[in-house]
Amino acid sequence: MDGVPKIERILFATRLGEMAFNSLETLFVLKAAGLREIVLCHIIPREDVGFVPFGGYLRKEAERLRQEAGIKFEDWRQAISGAGIESRIVIEVGAPVQDVAGIALREQADLLVIGRGGRIGPLAGSHTLGILRRCRVPVLVHRYLARFEAEGEIAVKENRLVFEKPLLAADWSPASDRALSFLVSMAGAVEKAGVVHVIDEKALLGPDLENTRQQLLTRLRQRYCDTIERAGMKAEAHIAAGQPAREIIETARSIGAGMIIAGATGKEKPEGPALGSVSHRLCEISEFPVLLVPAIDAR
């Protein structure tokens, strides 16, 4: 496939919460796909070190927080080095939601990794969604432990083998094509991938649903699975019907996927890609890490 991106540099943006290092460790497998460097990034919120009444700046407090983050990052760098990957540190005072996307571009990151702090809970909150709307490079929304509801019960999922079997959500769009290209770039770290398309309401109400399903499976195999297999990975096609985000997640559960990959759909805006309702919903409710790939690479 022409123009296949490479994942050589990752920007790992973290608020240094519990389980952040566990999420970091799951990325080391990408060395087999060409990963050379991880940039560890922490933004100290400006409001944590500022005098609101007088507009002053707590320089000593900022330096203390910078040193604390630096000490933790230096410990992490030893583990990164042990995996045969280079690393650097970026610690700045600013606005995390506004600044992270810009730093990803400045550092020429091939992939931005973000996630929520704490142990369990929904995959993406308002801060994460704010970053996604601004970012013009692929973003992996990651959480090592995620709480979700299945069959009326609350469960906790450990996202340890993120790249073992990614599931690509396909809808024939340019964003899906770029997501496919990004999946191909993981060859070496990924042995098998799934591809799923959710039948729209018009097709679902058609006169010959089974024939439509078979035609779509053939189309998935020809456009997506064949490309994945030419890259040296196994591939399997799936058709689902219903509410798109929930059906994609159900398919991910049924095949034992490690993550969901989707295109950032919607019209491009000057400040970044529109998430689209399905991408947005996936990030809100999925217990799986979600990798969103914009249709246009702005680097």
Backbone bond lengths (Angstrom), bond angles and torsions (degrees), N, CA, C in turn:
res aa  C-N    CA-C-N  psi(-1)  N-CA   C-N-CA  omega(-1)  CA-C   N-CA-C  phi
1 M - - - 1.474 - - 1.511 109.26 -
2 D 1.346 116.54 127.71 1.452 121.21 -179.41 1.525 110.29 -70.92
3 G 1.337 115.70 147.34 1.454 121.02 174.43 1.507 114.54 68.89
4 V 1.325 118.58 27.38 1.462 121.09 178.89 1.523 109.10 -68.87
5 P 1.332 118.43 124.29 1.468 120.22 179.18 1.522 110.83 -70.50
6 K 1.308 116.17 160.24 1.454 121.55 175.96 1.523 109.52 -115.88
7 I 1.325 115.73 143.39 1.466 120.12 176.60 1.532 107.20 -100.29
8 E 1.312 115.91 83.43 1.457 121.00 -179.06 1.529 112.30 -100.29
9 R 1.321 117.07 -28.06 1.471 120.33 -178.69 1.520 109.61 -135.11
10 I 1.322 115.99 129.30 1.468 122.71 177.72 1.520 108.77 -114.50
11 L 1.333 116.00 135.48 1.462 120.84 168.45 1.522 107.09 -99.18
12 F 1.326 116.03 114.26 1.462 121.98 -179.91 1.523 107.45 -100.96
13 A 1.332 116.32 99.80 1.460 121.76 -176.85 1.524 109.14 -95.00
14 T 1.325 116.07 123.30 1.458 119.51 -172.56 1.518 111.78 -140.51
15 R 1.320 115.07 147.51 1.456 121.46 172.48 1.537 110.55 -94.13
16 L 1.335 115.57 11.01 1.468 122.82 174.49 1.517 112.24 64.45
17 G 1.323 116.40 32.42 1.452 119.80 178.85 1.517 111.85 -78.70
18 E 1.329 114.51 174.74 1.454 121.04 177.31 1.527 109.84 -60.28
19 M 1.292 117.64 138.36 1.461 126.01 -179.77 1.531 113.70 78.35
20 A 1.332 117.92 2.07 1.466 119.29 179.65 1.525 110.91 -62.13
21 F 1.325 117.44 -41.38 1.460 119.99 -179.70 1.528 110.62 -66.09
22 N 1.337 117.13 -35.84 1.470 119.68 177.39 1.519 110.87 -60.14
23 S 1.332 116.13 -40.98 1.464 119.83 176.68 1.520 110.77 -63.63
24 L 1.316 116.44 -42.52 1.466 121.05 178.87 1.522 111.25 -57.76
25 E 1.317 116.81 -44.54 1.469 120.68 -177.21 1.528 112.28 -60.52
26 T 1.325 117.44 -31.26 1.462 119.16 -178.09 1.525 112.17 -66.65
27 L 1.333 117.60 -15.88 1.459 121.54 -178.18 1.521 113.15 -83.51
28 F 1.326 118.10 -15.53 1.461 120.88 -173.19 1.527 112.69 -61.57
29 V 1.334 116.75 -27.59 1.465 120.85 -179.40 1.531 111.50 -61.24
30 L 1.337 117.12 -22.06 1.463 120.35 -179.20 1.529 112.61 -69.71
31 K 1.319 118.34 -7.29 1.464 119.68 173.85 1.527 109.91 -59.28
32 A 1.330 116.07 -34.33 1.469 120.17 179.01 1.527 111.89 -68.14
33 A 1.342 117.13 -14.96 1.463 121.23 178.28 1.525 111.75 -104.44
34 G 1.342 116.70 6.98 1.462 120.10 175.74 1.513 116.08 111.33
35 L 1.337 118.87 3.88 1.458 121.00 179.21 1.524 110.71 -62.03
36 R 1.348 115.72 126.29 1.465 120.94 -179.11 1.524 112.44 -110.44
37 E 1.343 117.29 -31.75 1.461 119.41 -170.69 1.519 111.11 -147.92
38 I 1.338 115.10 140.59 1.462 122.27 171.76 1.520 107.90 -117.70
39 V 1.333 116.20 124.19 1.458 121.88 176.73 1.523 107.76 -97.88
40 L 1.315 116.69 115.15 1.457 122.41 179.61 1.519 109.01 -84.29
41 C 1.313 117.12 122.10 1.464 120.99 -173.21 1.525 110.94 -125.21
42 H 1.335 115.38 131.55 1.464 121.12 174.14 1.519 108.41 -135.80
43 I 1.330 116.65 126.10 1.459 122.52 176.85 1.523 108.21 -102.89
44 I 1.331 117.17 118.38 1.459 121.70 175.25 1.530 107.56 -79.42
45 P 1.320 118.77 116.85 1.470 119.60 -177.66 1.524 111.50 -57.28
46 R 1.312 115.62 131.28 1.459 121.07 -177.07 1.518 111.82 -57.50
47 E 1.337 116.45 -34.70 1.461 119.23 -178.45 1.526 112.67 -68.04
48 D 1.357 117.02 -18.37 1.461 120.23 178.60 1.521 112.99 -77.25
49 V 1.312 117.07 -15.82 1.470 119.90 -175.61 1.529 111.83 -130.29
50 G 1.328 117.29 22.13 1.458 119.87 -177.17 1.507 112.75 -121.56
51 F 1.352 116.48 145.62 1.454 122.84 169.64 1.522 108.60 -83.93
52 V 1.293 117.46 113.02 1.466 118.30 179.32 1.525 111.78 -70.50
53 P 1.366 120.61 -45.23 1.467 120.00 -176.22 1.527 113.67 -60.83
54 F 1.320 118.51 -38.52 1.461 121.34 -173.63 1.524 113.18 -113.68
55 G 1.332 117.53 -0.48 1.456 119.66 -179.86 1.513 112.75 71.15
56 G 1.339 117.02 20.08 1.466 120.98 -177.89 1.515 112.20 -80.09
57 Y 1.338 114.74 -178.86 1.467 120.47 -173.72 1.518 108.28 -138.73
58 L 1.334 116.36 122.56 1.465 121.58 -179.07 1.527 109.20 -83.02
59 R 1.301 116.75 84.03 1.465 120.64 -174.13 1.533 112.01 -64.35
60 K 1.333 117.17 -39.06 1.464 119.40 179.73 1.528 110.95 -65.90
61 E 1.330 116.23 -39.71 1.460 119.53 178.92 1.524 110.01 -67.37
62 A 1.323 116.59 -40.92 1.462 119.71 177.23 1.512 111.34 -61.06
63 E 1.329 116.86 -42.06 1.460 120.32 179.76 1.523 111.10 -66.87
64 R 1.347 116.58 -37.87 1.469 119.56 177.51 1.522 110.78 -61.71
65 L 1.315 116.82 -47.47 1.463 120.76 179.54 1.527 111.26 -64.44
66 R 1.326 115.99 -36.33 1.459 119.89 177.88 1.533 110.78 -64.79
67 Q 1.316 116.15 -41.74 1.469 120.28 -179.99 1.527 111.19 -67.39
68 E 1.321 116.52 -39.88 1.469 120.06 178.61 1.528 110.61 -61.20
69 A 1.320 116.24 -46.59 1.458 119.96 179.02 1.518 110.77 -64.15
70 G 1.333 116.27 -40.47 1.461 120.28 -179.28 1.517 112.58 -62.67
71 I 1.331 116.80 -40.63 1.465 120.44 178.92 1.528 110.60 -62.85
72 K 1.326 116.28 -44.27 1.467 119.97 179.27 1.526 110.39 -64.08
73 F 1.327 116.44 -43.65 1.465 120.60 -179.63 1.524 111.99 -63.40
74 E 1.327 117.62 -37.72 1.462 119.74 179.28 1.521 110.72 -63.33
75 D 1.322 116.23 -36.00 1.460 120.11 175.99 1.531 110.19 -65.41
76 W 1.327 116.50 -42.46 1.454 120.68 178.57 1.529 111.26 -64.48
77 R 1.322 116.55 -35.59 1.468 120.06 -178.07 1.525 111.86 -61.94
78 Q 1.325 116.83 -30.50 1.468 119.45 176.95 1.521 110.72 -63.22
79 A 1.341 116.16 -42.51 1.467 119.59 178.52 1.529 110.68 -66.74
80 I 1.323 116.96 -39.43 1.465 120.79 178.60 1.521 110.15 -63.22
81 S 1.322 116.33 -44.27 1.460 120.38 178.39 1.519 111.21 -62.72
82 G 1.328 116.30 -38.53 1.459 120.50 178.22 1.513 112.74 -62.45
83 A 1.336 116.89 -23.67 1.464 121.45 177.13 1.528 111.64 -87.93
84 G 1.340 116.30 2.05 1.460 120.11 178.84 1.517 114.02 79.92
85 I 1.342 116.65 25.29 1.464 122.16 -177.58 1.531 108.40 -119.96
86 E 1.324 116.77 141.22 1.459 121.45 176.81 1.526 109.68 -79.92
87 S 1.345 116.06 163.87 1.467 118.88 179.86 1.523 110.34 -153.44
88 R 1.317 114.40 156.11 1.456 123.19 173.18 1.522 108.61 -139.57
89 I 1.341 116.42 168.02 1.465 121.98 -177.89 1.518 109.53 -123.81
90 V 1.332 115.92 134.57 1.459 122.78 172.73 1.523 107.50 -127.36
91 I 1.338 117.09 115.09 1.463 122.22 177.06 1.525 107.24 -127.24
92 E 1.327 116.58 121.77 1.458 121.22 -177.14 1.520 110.03 -137.60
93 V 1.327 115.53 156.60 1.460 121.78 170.73 1.530 107.27 -93.97
94 G 1.316 117.24 131.24 1.459 118.96 -179.05 1.510 111.95 177.93
95 A 1.324 115.22 -151.79 1.466 122.95 178.84 1.518 107.40 -112.43
96 P 1.340 118.92 106.98 1.472 121.05 -173.57 1.513 114.61 -52.47
97 V 1.323 117.85 -45.70 1.472 119.97 -176.79 1.525 110.89 -64.14
98 Q 1.329 117.00 -42.92 1.455 120.58 -176.70 1.525 112.76 -78.06
99 D 1.339 117.60 -31.78 1.466 120.32 -168.58 1.524 114.96 -90.68
100 V 1.328 117.99 -30.35 1.468 120.19 -171.54 1.522 111.82 -60.98
101 A 1.323 118.36 -43.96 1.462 120.71 -179.26 1.519 111.17 -61.80
102 G 1.336 116.90 -39.51 1.455 120.62 178.19 1.511 112.62 -66.62
103 I 1.323 116.74 -37.69 1.461 120.27 178.30 1.520 110.38 -66.63
104 A 1.341 117.15 -37.06 1.470 120.24 177.75 1.521 110.86 -59.44
105 L 1.334 117.04 -40.86 1.461 120.52 177.26 1.523 111.05 -69.52
106 R 1.326 116.16 -44.58 1.466 120.53 -179.06 1.520 111.93 -59.76
107 E 1.334 116.06 -39.72 1.459 121.10 -178.56 1.524 112.20 -83.95
108 Q 1.343 116.93 0.01 1.466 122.81 -179.29 1.534 111.54 54.61
109 A 1.327 114.13 45.66 1.460 120.44 179.44 1.523 110.32 -72.86
110 D 1.305 116.38 139.28 1.462 121.51 174.07 1.524 111.10 -84.30
111 L 1.332 116.26 -20.09 1.459 121.66 -179.33 1.515 108.44 -152.01
112 L 1.326 116.48 132.61 1.462 122.81 172.79 1.519 107.93 -102.97
113 V 1.332 116.87 130.08 1.463 121.70 177.69 1.519 108.46 -113.91
114 I 1.333 116.52 123.71 1.454 121.77 178.99 1.523 108.40 -133.49
115 G 1.315 115.77 164.85 1.457 119.89 177.56 1.504 110.11 -173.72
116 R 1.299 116.00 173.40 1.455 121.52 -179.34 1.512 110.34 -92.94
117 G 1.334 115.26 150.95 1.454 120.15 176.27 1.519 110.88 -78.67
118 G 1.327 116.26 179.04 1.453 120.07 179.87 1.513 111.93 84.76
119 R 1.286 116.61 178.80 1.455 121.03 -172.59 1.520 113.44 -91.66
120 I 1.338 116.85 -49.21 1.462 118.64 -176.23 1.520 109.61 -139.32
121 G 1.316 116.12 162.88 1.457 121.20 179.30 1.510 110.28 142.65
122 P 1.341 117.90 -176.98 1.461 121.05 179.20 1.514 111.38 -58.54
123 L 1.332 115.77 153.25 1.461 120.23 -175.74 1.516 112.41 -63.62
124 A 1.335 118.23 -46.52 1.455 121.26 -172.74 1.518 111.03 -130.08
125 G 1.345 115.61 131.94 1.444 121.58 174.03 1.511 110.68 -104.65
126 S 1.326 116.95 -166.84 1.457 121.00 -175.14 1.525 112.19 -64.71
127 H 1.338 118.10 -37.03 1.465 120.57 178.89 1.527 110.79 -63.64
128 T 1.324 116.30 -45.57 1.467 120.61 179.79 1.519 111.21 -61.78
129 L 1.323 116.87 -45.40 1.465 120.15 -179.85 1.524 110.89 -64.96
130 G 1.334 116.85 -33.67 1.453 120.27 176.53 1.520 112.05 -63.57
131 I 1.325 117.12 -40.95 1.466 121.21 177.40 1.520 110.11 -65.69
132 L 1.320 117.24 -42.58 1.459 121.26 -178.67 1.528 111.39 -59.48
133 R 1.312 117.07 -39.27 1.464 120.19 -178.21 1.523 112.02 -68.85
134 R 1.334 116.92 -22.03 1.460 120.67 -177.53 1.521 113.41 -96.91
135 C 1.324 117.73 -16.17 1.459 120.25 -167.72 1.520 112.21 -87.72
136 R 1.335 116.05 139.14 1.459 122.00 -179.72 1.530 112.04 -111.54
137 V 1.325 117.85 9.13 1.458 121.66 174.41 1.528 107.77 -118.40
138 P 1.332 118.36 160.49 1.467 120.01 177.76 1.531 112.06 -55.33
139 V 1.320 115.68 140.88 1.464 121.58 -176.99 1.527 109.57 -127.77
140 L 1.322 115.79 128.59 1.460 121.39 172.40 1.525 108.11 -101.51
141 V 1.333 116.10 113.61 1.459 121.40 176.02 1.522 106.85 -89.13
142 H 1.315 115.38 110.74 1.460 121.11 -167.33 1.525 109.92 -119.82
143 R 1.312 114.79 146.09 1.455 121.13 170.28 1.513 107.58 -151.67
144 Y 1.330 116.62 125.68 1.458 119.44 -173.76 1.523 111.37 -68.35
145 L 1.314 116.95 -41.87 1.468 120.97 175.32 1.523 108.54 -119.13
146 A 1.317 116.93 126.17 1.455 120.97 -178.78 1.521 109.79 -129.48
147 R 1.310 115.71 132.97 1.466 121.54 177.82 1.521 109.10 -93.84
148 F 1.334 116.30 137.79 1.450 120.29 179.97 1.521 109.82 -150.17
149 E 1.329 114.79 165.14 1.458 121.10 178.77 1.513 109.50 -108.45
150 A 1.321 116.71 129.15 1.457 122.13 177.90 1.528 108.49 -140.97
151 E 1.325 115.34 126.28 1.463 121.94 180.00 1.522 111.72 54.57
152 G 1.335 115.35 40.24 1.459 120.59 175.33 1.513 115.14 79.32
153 E 1.323 118.12 3.61 1.461 121.26 -179.77 1.526 110.76 -121.97
154 I 1.331 115.76 151.00 1.457 121.89 178.37 1.533 108.84 -91.67
155 A 1.325 115.56 128.98 1.462 121.37 179.05 1.522 109.16 -130.19
156 V 1.321 115.55 163.23 1.464 121.54 176.97 1.513 108.44 -120.94
157 K 1.324 116.78 128.23 1.455 122.29 -179.04 1.524 110.33 -106.07
158 E 1.321 116.58 132.77 1.461 122.21 175.13 1.528 108.46 -94.81
159 N 1.330 115.97 114.86 1.462 120.77 -178.83 1.535 109.06 -92.77
160 R 1.316 114.51 79.92 1.464 120.88 -176.30 1.518 111.82 -100.87
161 L 1.335 117.85 -41.95 1.465 121.89 -178.53 1.527 108.73 -103.22
162 V 1.315 115.73 66.52 1.463 122.00 -171.60 1.527 112.25 -62.53
163 F 1.323 117.05 -37.76 1.462 120.78 -173.29 1.528 113.31 -98.76
164 E 1.332 116.83 9.83 1.458 119.33 -176.13 1.529 111.68 -66.41
165 K 1.343 118.05 -42.97 1.465 120.14 -179.40 1.531 108.79 -152.51
166 P 1.334 117.94 81.76 1.463 119.57 178.92 1.519 111.72 -68.37
167 L 1.334 115.15 151.63 1.465 121.79 175.92 1.517 108.43 -115.01
168 L 1.328 116.86 120.72 1.453 122.65 178.93 1.528 109.61 -92.95
169 A 1.337 116.88 123.60 1.455 121.70 174.38 1.522 108.07 -87.41
170 A 1.326 117.30 118.25 1.464 122.23 -171.57 1.517 111.35 -114.31
171 D 1.329 116.37 134.11 1.470 119.93 176.61 1.528 111.86 -138.79
172 W 1.347 117.22 19.13 1.468 124.26 175.14 1.532 113.52 72.03
173 S 1.323 118.46 6.51 1.463 121.93 -176.27 1.529 111.21 -85.50
174 P 1.350 118.20 164.38 1.467 120.43 173.43 1.526 112.54 -57.17
175 A 1.338 116.37 -35.35 1.462 119.36 177.69 1.529 110.79 -63.94
176 S 1.336 117.34 -39.76 1.471 120.86 176.51 1.524 111.22 -64.87
177 D 1.329 116.45 -37.79 1.462 119.59 178.11 1.520 110.72 -62.68
178 R 1.333 116.64 -41.65 1.465 118.81 179.72 1.533 110.29 -70.83
179 A 1.332 117.21 -35.46 1.458 119.64 175.67 1.527 110.61 -62.42
180 L 1.330 116.49 -39.26 1.463 120.94 175.35 1.525 110.06 -61.02
181 S 1.325 117.04 -45.28 1.454 121.20 179.58 1.522 110.65 -60.41
182 F 1.340 116.53 -39.20 1.465 119.70 179.88 1.522 110.73 -68.74
183 L 1.330 116.88 -37.31 1.458 120.47 175.28 1.520 110.65 -60.96
184 V 1.332 117.02 -43.04 1.464 121.27 178.92 1.532 110.53 -59.40
185 S 1.336 116.74 -33.78 1.465 119.90 -179.57 1.524 112.51 -66.13
186 M 1.336 117.61 -13.89 1.459 121.27 179.97 1.522 112.40 -89.66
187 A 1.325 117.06 0.66 1.465 119.65 178.18 1.524 108.81 -54.47
188 G 1.299 115.82 132.18 1.455 121.65 -173.26 1.512 110.11 113.32
189 A 1.344 115.38 -40.43 1.463 120.51 175.72 1.525 111.18 -97.26
190 V 1.333 116.81 -20.49 1.470 122.54 -177.10 1.522 109.55 -115.61
191 E 1.325 116.72 131.95 1.465 120.99 177.01 1.520 111.88 -97.80
192 K 1.338 117.10 -33.89 1.457 120.51 -175.30 1.520 109.90 -145.52
193 A 1.336 116.51 143.01 1.456 121.37 179.31 1.514 109.90 -135.00
194 G 1.313 115.44 152.99 1.454 121.41 173.51 1.520 109.56 -108.92
195 V 1.318 115.98 154.06 1.459 122.40 175.41 1.525 107.01 -129.47
196 V 1.337 116.86 132.00 1.456 120.17 -179.05 1.522 110.21 -130.27
197 H 1.331 115.06 140.60 1.468 121.35 171.61 1.519 107.47 -126.52
198 V 1.325 115.85 133.17 1.462 121.25 179.10 1.523 108.59 -97.17
199 I 1.330 116.06 121.31 1.463 121.90 -178.43 1.527 110.17 -63.43
200 D 1.337 115.97 133.91 1.463 119.02 179.04 1.530 110.36 -77.79
201 E 1.321 114.26 169.43 1.471 119.92 -174.08 1.528 111.84 -62.91
202 K 1.331 117.29 -36.61 1.466 120.68 -179.00 1.520 111.36 -62.78
203 A 1.343 116.17 -44.62 1.460 119.53 179.13 1.526 111.10 -68.93
204 L 1.331 115.20 -34.59 1.461 119.66 -178.64 1.523 112.14 -63.69
205 L 1.339 116.72 -29.29 1.459 121.33 -178.93 1.523 112.42 -96.61
206 G 1.349 116.91 7.62 1.458 120.88 -178.58 1.517 112.39 -70.84
207 P 1.329 117.07 168.70 1.468 121.32 -174.44 1.527 113.86 -73.98
208 D 1.313 118.24 -25.20 1.470 120.74 -175.56 1.520 109.27 -133.41
209 L 1.332 115.56 77.74 1.462 121.58 -174.13 1.525 111.64 -63.14
210 E 1.330 117.97 -40.63 1.463 120.29 -177.58 1.526 110.92 -65.30
211 N 1.307 116.54 -40.23 1.465 119.70 177.31 1.527 110.52 -64.24
212 T 1.330 115.86 -41.19 1.469 120.33 177.16 1.516 110.70 -61.77
213 R 1.322 116.30 -41.99 1.467 120.44 179.90 1.527 111.00 -62.68
214 Q 1.311 117.15 -43.34 1.459 120.37 -179.76 1.528 111.39 -66.33
215 Q 1.325 116.67 -38.41 1.460 120.33 177.85 1.528 111.08 -64.03
216 L 1.327 115.71 -41.28 1.462 119.68 179.16 1.521 111.53 -67.36
217 L 1.331 116.98 -38.63 1.466 119.71 176.20 1.528 111.10 -60.97
218 T 1.323 116.05 -43.08 1.465 120.02 177.82 1.523 110.80 -61.93
219 R 1.318 115.76 -42.42 1.464 120.07 179.95 1.528 111.19 -64.97
220 L 1.335 116.93 -41.39 1.467 120.82 176.84 1.526 110.96 -59.71
221 R 1.326 115.90 -45.73 1.463 119.80 -178.16 1.522 111.40 -63.72
222 Q 1.325 116.27 -41.15 1.461 119.60 -176.79 1.528 112.33 -72.58
223 R 1.334 116.62 -40.05 1.471 119.30 -174.13 1.522 113.06 -88.41
224 Y 1.329 117.70 -32.67 1.457 120.60 -174.27 1.533 113.10 -113.81
225 C 1.331 116.36 -55.07 1.465 119.13 -174.31 1.530 112.29 -62.78
226 D 1.322 117.66 -41.57 1.466 120.13 -179.91 1.522 110.88 -60.09
227 T 1.327 116.91 -39.60 1.468 120.96 178.81 1.521 110.88 -65.64
228 I 1.317 116.34 -42.44 1.470 120.61 178.78 1.524 110.65 -62.92
229 E 1.327 116.41 -42.40 1.466 120.30 -178.29 1.521 112.11 -69.45
230 R 1.338 116.82 -33.86 1.469 119.01 176.22 1.528 111.77 -65.38
231 A 1.323 116.52 -22.78 1.461 121.02 177.66 1.526 112.05 -84.07
232 G 1.329 117.11 -1.01 1.460 120.58 175.88 1.506 115.27 98.80
233 M 1.324 117.48 10.58 1.457 121.23 178.48 1.527 109.96 -111.24
234 K 1.309 116.81 155.78 1.449 121.35 171.79 1.531 108.71 -80.68
235 A 1.332 116.62 155.29 1.462 119.89 -178.96 1.515 110.15 -146.47
236 E 1.329 115.59 148.33 1.452 121.74 176.33 1.526 109.33 -139.22
237 A 1.332 116.10 141.69 1.460 122.01 -176.45 1.522 110.78 -103.57
238 H 1.339 115.66 144.37 1.462 121.30 179.93 1.525 109.55 -138.05
239 I 1.326 115.94 143.03 1.461 122.28 174.25 1.526 107.67 -116.71
240 A 1.329 116.15 133.52 1.460 121.61 177.85 1.523 108.36 -127.37
241 A 1.331 115.92 165.37 1.459 120.81 179.52 1.516 109.13 -142.27
242 G 1.330 116.12 134.71 1.451 120.03 179.64 1.514 111.31 136.17
243 Q 1.336 115.85 -153.57 1.458 121.11 178.82 1.529 108.44 -69.89
244 P 1.352 119.02 119.42 1.466 121.08 -167.09 1.523 115.54 -53.32
245 A 1.326 118.56 -54.28 1.463 119.70 -175.19 1.528 111.26 -60.70
246 R 1.310 116.60 -44.68 1.468 119.46 -178.70 1.530 111.35 -67.12
247 E 1.323 117.16 -37.56 1.466 119.72 179.19 1.526 111.67 -69.28
248 I 1.316 117.13 -35.43 1.471 120.35 175.45 1.524 109.86 -63.08
249 I 1.319 116.51 -43.91 1.465 120.73 179.02 1.522 110.81 -64.90
250 E 1.337 117.47 -42.80 1.464 120.57 178.37 1.525 111.12 -61.17
251 T 1.328 116.61 -39.32 1.465 119.64 177.50 1.521 110.21 -65.12
252 A 1.328 116.79 -41.75 1.466 120.69 178.08 1.527 110.85 -58.84
253 R 1.321 116.41 -41.16 1.471 120.19 178.01 1.526 110.72 -65.12
254 S 1.328 116.18 -43.26 1.469 119.59 -173.29 1.531 112.32 -68.32
255 I 1.328 117.99 -29.74 1.475 120.02 -178.23 1.521 112.68 -99.23
256 G 1.349 116.88 -0.96 1.458 119.76 -179.59 1.516 112.87 71.30
257 A 1.326 116.80 41.29 1.462 121.44 -178.10 1.527 111.19 -70.15
258 G 1.326 114.90 157.04 1.463 120.41 176.77 1.515 112.19 -97.93
259 M 1.335 117.14 -27.23 1.458 121.86 178.08 1.510 109.29 -157.43
260 I 1.322 115.55 168.67 1.458 122.81 174.65 1.523 108.15 -115.06
261 I 1.332 116.66 132.91 1.463 122.11 176.68 1.526 108.12 -113.97
262 A 1.323 116.27 131.16 1.463 120.28 -179.37 1.514 109.82 -144.94
263 G 1.317 115.99 156.73 1.451 120.82 173.34 1.510 110.29 -80.28
264 A 1.359 115.78 145.88 1.464 120.80 173.23 1.513 106.68 -79.91
265 T 1.321 117.74 100.28 1.459 122.06 -171.15 1.513 111.58 -87.36
266 G 1.323 115.54 174.55 1.450 121.76 179.88 1.515 110.49 101.15
267 K 1.324 116.70 169.60 1.451 121.33 179.97 1.514 110.83 -70.86
268 E 1.333 116.11 140.86 1.451 120.94 178.17 1.532 110.13 -68.46
269 K 1.311 115.50 138.95 1.459 121.28 177.74 1.525 108.17 -117.96
270 P 1.347 118.88 156.99 1.458 120.28 -179.30 1.512 113.40 -57.48
271 E 1.361 116.99 -33.82 1.458 118.97 -177.19 1.519 112.46 -88.45
272 G 1.328 118.98 -2.59 1.449 120.04 178.99 1.506 110.86 145.84
273 P 1.346 117.73 175.99 1.455 120.77 -176.66 1.519 112.34 -78.03
274 A 1.316 115.56 143.70 1.460 119.41 170.48 1.518 107.98 -71.49
275 L 1.325 116.68 136.00 1.460 119.35 -176.93 1.524 111.63 -67.61
276 G 1.311 117.88 -38.63 1.450 119.59 -172.02 1.517 108.92 84.75
277 S 1.318 116.81 151.50 1.458 120.58 -172.94 1.525 112.77 -64.80
278 V 1.338 117.55 -38.01 1.466 119.94 -178.65 1.527 110.86 -70.06
279 S 1.327 117.60 -47.13 1.462 120.95 178.68 1.521 111.00 -60.21
280 H 1.321 115.89 -44.40 1.464 121.65 178.53 1.526 110.24 -58.49
281 R 1.326 115.66 -48.21 1.465 120.00 -176.68 1.527 111.35 -66.25
282 L 1.321 117.37 -39.37 1.461 120.11 177.16 1.523 110.85 -56.66
283 C 1.332 116.10 -45.23 1.460 120.02 -178.50 1.519 112.38 -67.75
284 E 1.317 116.03 -26.62 1.459 119.39 179.77 1.522 112.61 -78.01
285 I 1.343 118.06 -40.57 1.468 119.41 -167.13 1.526 114.32 -115.33
286 S 1.326 119.31 -11.04 1.463 120.00 -174.14 1.522 111.87 -74.64
287 E 1.312 115.91 136.20 1.467 120.12 170.05 1.520 111.29 -84.23
288 F 1.327 116.79 -10.38 1.455 121.92 177.41 1.530 109.85 -89.51
289 P 1.326 119.01 144.54 1.464 119.07 168.78 1.520 109.45 -55.73
290 V 1.324 116.03 142.95 1.468 121.83 -179.11 1.514 109.12 -119.67
291 L 1.334 115.83 125.71 1.458 122.16 177.82 1.527 107.76 -105.92
292 L 1.347 115.98 113.79 1.452 121.30 -179.16 1.525 109.53 -103.65
293 V 1.325 115.49 129.53 1.464 121.58 -177.17 1.514 109.35 -118.67
294 P 1.337 118.11 118.18 1.470 119.96 178.31 1.516 111.28 -69.48
295 A 1.324 116.04 152.28 1.463 120.16 -179.50 1.523 111.32 -69.06
296 I 1.351 117.28 -24.63 1.459 121.70 -178.46 1.512 108.90 -119.13
297 D 1.337 116.61 129.35 1.457 122.63 176.71 1.518 107.75 -90.22
298 A 1.344 116.69 115.08 1.457 120.55 -174.51 1.528 113.57 -91.95
299 R 1.326 118.37 3.04 1.468 118.68 -176.91 1.511 111.15 -71.51
